[in-house]
Amino acid sequence: MSGEAGRRNAIVSAVAGEGGTGAAFAASLRHPALRRAQLAWAAALVGQVSIAVAVSVYAYGVGGASAVSLVYVIRLLPAAIVTPFASLLGDHFDRSRVMLLSSLSRFVLAGALAIAAFGSVNHWAVFVISVAIGIAGTPFRPAQAALLPSLVDEPEQLTAANVVSSTIEALGFFAGPALAGVLLAAWGTAAVFTLVAVAFGISTLTLLRPLRGTAVEREEDERGGESFGEALFAGASAIGRDRDLRLIVGLFVAQTLVAGALTVLLVVTAIKLLHTGDASVGWLDASVGVGGMLGSVAAIKLAGRRRLTPSFLVGIVLWGAPFLLIAAWANLEAAMFAFAVIGVGNILVDVSGFTLLQRVVDDSVLARVFGAVETLVYGSSVVGALTIPPLVSAVGTRWALIVVGLFLPGLALGCGSRLLRVDRSAVAPVETVAMLRALPLFAPLPALSVERLAMKLQPLEFPAGTTVITEGDIGDRYYVLASGAAEVIIDGAIRSSLGPGEGFGEIALLRDVPRTATVMMTEPGTLFSLDRESFLDAVSSNRRSLAAADETVSRRLGALSGTV
């Protein structure tokens, strides 16, 4: 076996997921850049949820329940408004630098908050600083979610990385409040604010060195000709233009609508339907967290899979069907089991849905798409929470559970077949991906970028004797020979031959000149063609890819005194 053929087979094996779930998950954990990205996310999340607990307790001490409600609103609304602006940063600058700036800002503000809480500063200063911390954190999650695809070596690692992120989220929402509770009981809110500052400090230290994946070095991106308004709403526009993307985001929004409803239904179920008192609210809430941790174990199995819409649909159903179980069997044990199942569904939706978005959305707008999704999530969860009180008043708790329980399974039933088609179109054949990754021009690109590029290829069949491109013509496409053979002709003389796995046509595209040679098929075969815009966007987006392309052009021009 030749070295090139062996390399290509190794790529096919890796992309196909040989070694399965464990290999993909272990590779994700071993990857240095991925590890640091996840650690930064974990520390930032602990700070984020801890401050929510501390500020709520501080507000209650200042003004009771009404102050807690007011602070919740004034912390949530500015963050929701700022998110589209903040996510813009993740598509125009190095995403790890955006994460660093966010964590550093929150570290400084949290330190100021701790000092204010230890002193006798006016409580409004504490509230204002906490709002500023929330706003400073808005660029972090879109940038982190958009960064992960550029760090992985294989598509399967992306699913594993999202499993880790979701597991961190589940543990963070348990560990953060638990730590905050211990510190509150022992030393008060000022101690929790100090914990918050330490957490953001750890996140900052983790990100001091730029995160570089083995496959890509992301450069700052300047998009000339794009107005501020177009840049700001590019994420929303991308969702609006793409029917498949609208479907995925729409199901995400529907799920968070029910998540908002859950925050109210959980309390109503415990007190009005089960009659188990205030303490059972905590038990049911904890059941969701336990289910999330169990779901993380189950989600590890997704790491070796390329088809993710089945698990996404299962997660959507598990977000709804358990409400029907509670309505049918109104006892605490059944309710705890049902809420744990919802926790499992939450992990499946997050892992599968995030990975699907990362696969189908172009990298140039990925952070802004995640920003748009976060804004929609804020809004839909609020709508869900506001819907339940009038619904319970109108039909009662049991029927409210039934209505909410039927909503998502009904959507899954109606959209399931179409969503499965989205999954099929979002994954390129492994052989085609391997063929592109074996070419020096595309080898430096991130795994997901190569997969997206492979989905844009158009297969063409050519009989022997067919001229594929003609010397002097305008270059509009790049070609890769998948099977058969061809010869390169310059000024009527044969200069070289081409075999399977070789590409041609890059000189006219990169140098913006007419074709410098003719390529004719000598054996019948299959070619894959890539349009000019997609080729140039892919190659020019990465410094190493562009350097490899220039080297290929120079080598061919030097060796053959003019080629394709």
C-alpha positions in Angstrom: 0.0 0.0 0.0 1.4 3.4 -1.0 2.0 6.1 1.7 -0.8 8.3 0.2 -3.2 5.4 -0.1 -2.5 4.4 3.5 -3.1 8.0 4.7 -6.3 8.1 2.8 -7.5 4.8 4.3 -6.5 6.1 7.8 -8.6 9.2 7.3 -11.6 7.1 6.1 -11.3 4.9 9.2 -11.1 7.9 11.5 -14.0 9.8 9.9 -16.1 6.6 9.8 -15.7 6.3 13.5 -13.6 3.1 13.8 -13.2 2.6 17.5 -16.7 3.9 18.0 -18.0 5.9 20.9 -15.2 5.4 23.3 -12.5 6.4 20.9 -14.3 9.6 19.8 -15.1 10.6 23.4 -11.5 9.8 24.7 -10.0 11.7 21.7 -12.2 14.7 22.7 -10.9 14.6 26.3 -7.3 14.1 25.2 -7.3 17.1 22.8 -5.4 19.9 24.6 -7.3 22.8 23.0 -10.7 21.2 23.6 -9.8 20.5 27.2 -8.9 24.1 27.9 -12.1 25.3 26.1 -14.2 23.0 28.3 -12.4 24.0 31.5 -12.9 27.7 30.7 -16.6 27.0 30.1 -16.9 25.0 33.4 -15.3 27.7 35.5 -17.3 30.5 33.8 -20.6 28.5 34.4 -19.9 28.0 38.1 -19.4 31.8 38.4 -22.5 32.5 36.4 -24.9 30.3 38.4 -23.3 31.1 41.7 -23.8 34.8 41.2 -27.5 34.2 40.3 -28.0 32.6 43.7 -26.0 35.2 45.7 -27.7 38.2 44.0 -31.2 36.6 44.7 -30.4 36.1 48.3 -28.9 39.6 48.6 -31.9 41.1 46.9 -34.3 39.3 49.3 -32.4 40.7 52.3 -32.8 44.2 50.8 -36.4 44.2 49.7 -38.0 40.8 50.0 -39.6 38.7 47.2 -40.5 41.8 45.1 -36.8 42.8 45.0 -35.8 39.3 43.9 -38.3 39.4 41.0 -37.1 42.9 40.0 -33.4 41.9 40.0 -34.2 38.8 38.0 -35.8 40.9 35.3 -33.2 43.6 35.2 -30.4 41.0 34.9 -32.2 39.0 32.2 -33.5 41.6 29.9 -30.3 43.6 29.2 -28.5 40.3 28.5 -31.2 39.2 26.1 -31.0 42.6 24.3 -27.2 42.6 24.1 -26.8 39.0 22.9 -27.1 39.7 19.2 -24.5 42.5 19.4 -22.2 40.4 21.5 -22.4 37.3 19.3 -21.2 39.5 16.4 -17.7 39.5 18.1 -17.4 35.7 17.7 -17.7 35.9 13.9 -15.3 38.8 13.4 -12.5 38.1 15.9 -10.6 35.1 17.2 -13.2 33.3 19.3 -10.9 32.3 22.1 -9.9 35.9 22.5 -13.6 36.9 22.7 -14.0 34.3 25.4 -11.0 35.6 27.2 -12.3 39.2 27.1 -15.6 38.1 28.5 -14.1 36.1 31.4 -11.6 38.8 32.2 -14.3 41.5 32.3 -16.4 39.4 34.6 -13.4 38.6 36.8 -12.8 42.4 37.3 -16.5 43.1 37.8 -16.9 40.2 40.2 -13.9 41.4 42.3 -15.5 44.8 42.5 -18.8 43.2 43.5 -17.1 41.2 46.3 -15.4 44.4 47.6 -18.7 46.2 47.5 -20.5 43.4 49.3 -17.9 43.3 52.1 -18.2 47.1 52.5 -21.2 49.3 53.1 -21.8 50.2 49.5 -25.3 51.1 48.4 -27.2 48.0 47.3 -28.0 49.5 43.9 -24.2 49.4 43.2 -24.3 45.6 43.8 -27.3 45.3 41.5 -25.8 47.4 38.7 -22.5 45.5 38.9 -24.4 42.1 38.7 -26.2 43.3 35.6 -22.9 44.4 34.1 -21.5 40.9 34.8 -24.5 39.3 33.0 -23.9 41.6 29.9 -20.2 40.9 29.9 -20.9 37.2 29.8 -23.2 37.3 26.7 -20.4 36.8 24.1 -18.9 33.8 25.8 -21.3 30.9 25.1 -21.9 31.8 21.3 -18.2 32.1 20.8 -17.5 28.9 22.7 -20.1 26.9 20.8 -18.9 28.3 17.5 -15.2 27.6 18.4 -15.6 23.9 19.1 -16.0 22.8 15.4 -12.6 24.5 14.5 -10.8 22.6 17.3 -11.9 19.0 16.6 -9.9 16.7 14.4 -12.8 14.5 13.3 -16.6 15.2 13.1 -17.3 12.5 15.7 -15.2 14.5 18.2 -17.6 17.4 17.9 -20.5 15.3 19.2 -18.3 14.1 22.1 -17.2 17.7 22.8 -20.9 18.8 23.0 -21.6 15.9 25.4 -18.8 17.2 27.6 -20.2 20.8 27.4 -23.7 19.6 28.3 -22.4 17.4 31.1 -20.5 20.4 32.4 -23.7 22.5 32.2 -25.7 19.8 34.1 -23.0 19.5 36.8 -22.5 23.3 36.9 -26.1 24.0 37.6 -25.8 21.5 40.5 -22.3 22.4 41.8 -22.7 26.2 41.5 -25.7 26.6 43.7 -24.4 23.9 46.1 -21.1 25.8 46.7 -23.0 29.0 46.9 -25.3 27.5 49.5 -22.5 26.3 51.7 -20.7 29.7 51.5 -23.9 31.6 52.2 -24.6 29.6 55.3 -21.0 30.0 56.6 -19.9 33.5 55.6 -22.7 35.3 53.7 -23.1 36.7 50.2 -19.8 38.5 50.1 -18.1 35.1 50.3 -20.1 33.9 47.3 -19.2 36.9 45.3 -15.5 36.1 46.1 -16.1 32.5 44.7 -17.6 34.1 41.6 -14.5 36.2 41.1 -12.2 33.1 41.6 -14.3 31.1 39.1 -14.0 33.8 36.4 -10.3 34.2 37.3 -9.8 30.5 36.5 -11.6 30.8 33.3 -9.4 33.8 32.4 -6.2 32.0 33.2 -7.2 29.0 31.1 -7.7 31.3 28.1 -4.6 33.4 28.3 -2.9 31.3 25.6 -5.0 31.4 22.4 -6.9 28.2 21.7 -5.5 26.6 18.6 -6.8 23.4 17.1 -4.6 21.0 15.3 -6.5 21.7 12.1 -7.0 25.4 12.0 -5.7 28.8 13.0 -8.6 31.2 12.9 -7.7 34.6 11.7 -9.4 37.9 12.4 -12.1 38.4 9.8 -12.9 41.6 8.1 -15.9 41.5 5.9 -15.9 44.5 3.7 -19.1 45.6 2.0 -21.3 44.3 4.9 -23.2 47.0 6.7 -23.5 47.0 10.5 -27.2 46.1 10.2 -26.5 43.2 7.9 -23.7 42.0 10.1 -25.8 42.3 13.3 -28.7 40.3 11.9 -26.7 37.9 9.8 -27.5 35.1 12.3 -31.2 35.7 12.2 -31.1 36.1 8.4 -29.2 32.8 8.0 -32.0 31.1 10.0 -34.7 32.8 8.0 -33.2 31.8 4.6 -32.6 28.2 5.3 -35.6 25.9 5.6 -33.7 23.1 7.4 -32.1 25.5 9.8 -35.5 27.1 10.6 -36.8 23.6 11.5 -34.0 22.8 13.9 -34.1 26.2 15.6 -37.9 26.1 15.7 -37.8 22.8 17.6 -35.2 24.3 19.9 -37.5 27.2 20.6 -40.5 25.0 21.2 -38.5 22.9 23.7 -37.4 26.1 25.6 -41.1 27.2 25.6 -41.9 24.1 27.5 -38.8 24.6 29.7 -40.2 28.0 30.7 -43.5 26.3 31.4 -41.8 23.8 33.5 -40.5 26.4 35.9 -44.1 27.2 36.9 -45.6 23.8 36.4 -43.1 22.2 38.7 -44.2 24.4 41.6 -47.9 24.1 40.7 -47.7 20.3 40.4 -45.9 19.9 43.8 -48.3 22.1 45.7 -51.7 22.0 44.0 -51.7 18.5 42.4 -49.5 16.3 44.6 -50.2 18.3 47.9 -46.7 17.4 49.1 -45.7 20.9 50.3 -42.9 23.3 49.5 -40.1 20.8 50.2 -41.2 18.6 47.3 -40.5 21.5 44.9 -36.8 21.0 45.7 -37.1 17.3 45.2 -38.7 17.6 41.8 -36.2 20.2 40.7 -33.3 18.0 41.9 -34.9 15.1 39.9 -34.4 17.1 36.7 -30.7 17.6 37.6 -30.3 13.9 38.4 -31.9 13.0 35.0 -29.5 15.4 33.3 -26.5 13.6 34.8 -27.9 10.2 33.8 -28.6 11.7 30.3 -25.0 12.7 30.1 -24.0 9.0 30.4 -26.5 8.0 27.7 -25.4 10.9 25.5 -21.8 9.6 25.4 -23.2 6.9 23.1 -23.9 9.6 20.5 -20.2 10.5 20.2 -19.6 7.8 17.5 -22.7 8.5 15.5 -23.1 10.6 12.4 -26.9 10.5 12.4 -28.2 12.7 15.2 -31.8 13.6 14.4 -33.2 10.4 15.9 -31.7 11.3 19.3 -32.8 14.9 18.8 -36.4 13.8 18.2 -36.3 11.4 21.2 -35.1 14.2 23.4 -38.0 16.4 22.1 -40.5 13.7 23.0 -38.9 13.2 26.4 -39.4 16.8 27.1 -43.2 16.4 26.7 -44.4 12.9 27.4 -43.5 12.8 31.1 -46.0 15.5 31.8 -48.7 13.0 30.6 -47.3 10.5 33.1 -47.8 12.9 36.0 -51.3 13.7 34.9 -52.2 10.0 34.8 -50.4 9.0 38.1 -50.5 12.0 40.4 -48.0 10.8 43.1 -44.6 12.0 44.2 -42.7 9.0 43.0 -44.2 9.1 39.5 -43.5 12.9 39.3 -39.9 12.5 40.4 -39.4 9.8 37.8 -41.1 11.9 35.1 -38.9 15.0 35.9 -35.8 12.8 35.8 -36.8 11.7 32.3 -37.2 15.3 31.3 -33.6 15.8 32.5 -32.4 13.0 30.2 -34.4 14.6 27.3 -32.7 17.9 27.9 -29.2 16.5 27.5 -30.2 14.6 24.3 -31.7 17.8 22.8 -28.7 19.9 23.7 -26.1 17.6 22.4 -27.8 16.6 19.2 -29.3 20.0 18.5 -26.0 21.9 19.0 -24.1 19.4 16.9 -26.6 19.7 14.1 -26.4 23.5 14.1 -22.6 23.3 14.1 -22.8 21.0 11.1 -25.3 22.8 8.9 -24.4 26.5 9.6 -21.5 28.2 7.8 -18.6 29.0 10.1 -18.7 32.7 9.1 -22.0 33.3 10.8 -22.0 30.4 13.4 -21.5 32.6 16.5 -24.3 34.9 15.4 -26.7 32.0 14.7 -26.0 30.8 18.3 -26.6 34.3 19.5 -29.9 34.5 17.7 -30.9 31.1 19.1 -30.0 32.3 22.7 -32.2 35.4 22.2 -35.1 33.3 21.0 -34.5 30.9 24.0 -34.7 33.9 26.4 -38.0 35.0 24.8 -39.6 31.6 24.5 -38.8 30.6 28.1 -40.4 33.8 29.3 -43.5 33.2 27.2 -43.7 29.6 28.4 -43.6 30.7 32.1 -46.2 33.4 31.5 -48.6 31.0 29.7 -49.0 28.5 32.5 -50.9 30.6 35.1 -53.8 31.5 32.8 -53.8 27.9 31.4 -54.0 26.4 34.9 -56.8 28.9 35.8 -58.7 27.9 32.7 -58.4 24.1 32.7 -56.8 23.1 36.0 -53.4 21.6 36.8 -54.0 18.1 35.4 -55.3 19.3 32.0 -52.5 21.9 31.8 -50.0 19.0 32.2 -51.8 17.1 29.4 -51.8 20.2 27.0 -48.1 20.8 27.7 -47.3 17.1 27.5 -48.9 16.7 24.0 -47.3 19.8 22.5 -43.7 18.6 21.8 -44.6 14.9 20.9 -47.1 16.3 18.5 -44.4 18.5 16.9 -42.0 15.6 16.7 -44.6 13.5 15.0 -45.4 16.2 12.5 -41.8 17.2 11.7 -39.9 13.9 12.3 -39.7 12.7 8.7 -38.5 16.1 7.5 -35.9 16.4 10.3 -34.5 13.0 9.4 -33.9 14.3 5.8 -32.0 17.3 7.3 -29.7 14.9 9.1 -29.0 12.9 5.9 -28.2 16.1 4.0 -26.0 17.4 6.8 -23.5 14.5 6.6 -21.3 13.9 3.6 -20.1 10.4 2.5 -17.0 9.5 4.5 -15.1 8.5 1.3 -15.7 12.0 -0.2 -14.6 13.7 3.0 -11.5 11.6 3.1 -10.7 12.4 -0.6 -10.8 16.1 0.1 -8.8 15.8 3.3 -6.1 13.9 1.4 -5.5 17.0 -0.8 -2.9 19.5 0.5 -5.2 22.5 -0.2 -7.9 21.2 2.1 -6.0 19.2 4.7 -5.4 22.1 7.1 -9.1 23.0 7.2 -11.2 22.0 10.3 -13.0 18.7 10.0 -16.4 20.3 9.9 -15.3 22.7 7.2 -14.2 19.8 5.0 -17.4 18.0 5.6 -19.4 21.1 4.6 -17.2 21.5 1.5 -17.8 17.8 0.6 -21.6 18.4 0.6 -21.1 21.1 -2.0 -19.4 18.8 -4.5 -21.2 17.9 -7.7 -20.5 14.4 -9.1 -20.0 14.3 -12.9 -19.5 11.3 -15.2 -17.1 11.7 -18.2 -16.4 9.1 -20.9 -12.9 8.6 -22.3 -11.9 11.3 -24.8 -14.0 14.1 -23.1 -12.4 17.5 -22.6 -13.1 18.6 -19.0 -11.5 22.1 -19.3 -9.9 23.9 -22.2 -6.8 26.0 -22.3 -7.6 29.7 -22.5 -11.2 29.4 -21.1 -12.4 31.3 -18.0 -12.0 29.2 -14.9 -15.2 28.7 -12.9 -14.8 25.4 -11.1 -12.3 23.2 -9.3 -12.2 19.5 -10.0 -11.2 16.3 -8.1 -10.8 13.1 -10.0 -12.5 10.3 -8.1 -12.0 7.5 -10.6 -10.6 7.0 -14.1 -7.6 8.9 -15.6 -6.9 12.1 -17.4 -4.0 13.9 -19.1 -2.8 17.5 -19.0 -2.2 19.1 -22.4 -0.4 22.5 -22.9 0.0 23.9 -26.5 -1.0 20.5 -27.9 1.7 18.6 -25.9 0.9 16.1 -23.1 2.7 17.4 -20.0 1.4 15.1 -17.2 -1.3 12.6 -16.2 -3.8 12.7 -13.4 -5.2 9.7 -11.4 -7.9 9.2 -8.7 -7.6 11.5 -5.7 -5.9 14.3 -7.6 -7.3 17.8 -8.1 -6.9 20.4 -10.8 -8.2 23.8 -11.9 -6.9 25.8 -8.9 -4.5 28.1 -10.9 -7.2 29.9 -12.8 -9.3 30.4 -9.6 -6.5 31.5 -7.3 -4.6 33.7 -9.9 -7.8 34.9 -11.6 -6.4 34.0 -15.1 -7.7 32.0 -18.0 -7.1 28.2 -17.9 -3.5 27.5 -18.5 -4.0 23.9 -19.8 -6.5 21.5 -21.2 -7.5 18.4 -19.3 -8.9 15.4 -21.2 -10.2 12.1 -19.9 -8.1 9.1 -21.1 -10.3 6.6 -19.2 -14.0 6.9 -18.3 -14.4 8.2 -14.7 -16.1 10.3 -12.1 -15.1 13.8 -11.2 -16.3 16.0 -8.4 -16.6 19.7 -9.2 -16.7 22.6 -6.7 -17.8 26.1 -7.7 -15.4 29.0 -7.7 -16.9 30.8 -4.7 -17.0 27.8 -2.4 -13.4 26.9 -3.4 -12.0 30.4 -2.8 -14.0 30.8 0.4 -12.6 27.6 1.8 -9.0 28.0 0.8 -8.7 31.7 1.7 -10.4 31.3 5.1 -7.3 29.5 6.5 -3.7 30.7 6.4 -2.2 27.2 6.1 -4.7 26.1 3.5 -3.9 29.2 1.4 -0.2 28.6 1.8 -0.6 25.0 0.6 -2.6 26.2 -2.4 0.1 28.8 -3.3 2.7 26.1 -3.0 0.8 23.8 -5.3 0.4 26.5 -7.9 4.1 27.4 -7.7 5.2 23.8 -8.0 3.0 23.1 -11.0 3.9 26.3 -12.8 7.6 25.7 -12.1 7.6 22.0 -13.1 5.4 22.2 -16.2 5.9 25.8 -17.3 2.2 26.2 -17.1 -0.6 23.9 -16.0 -4.2 24.1 -14.9 
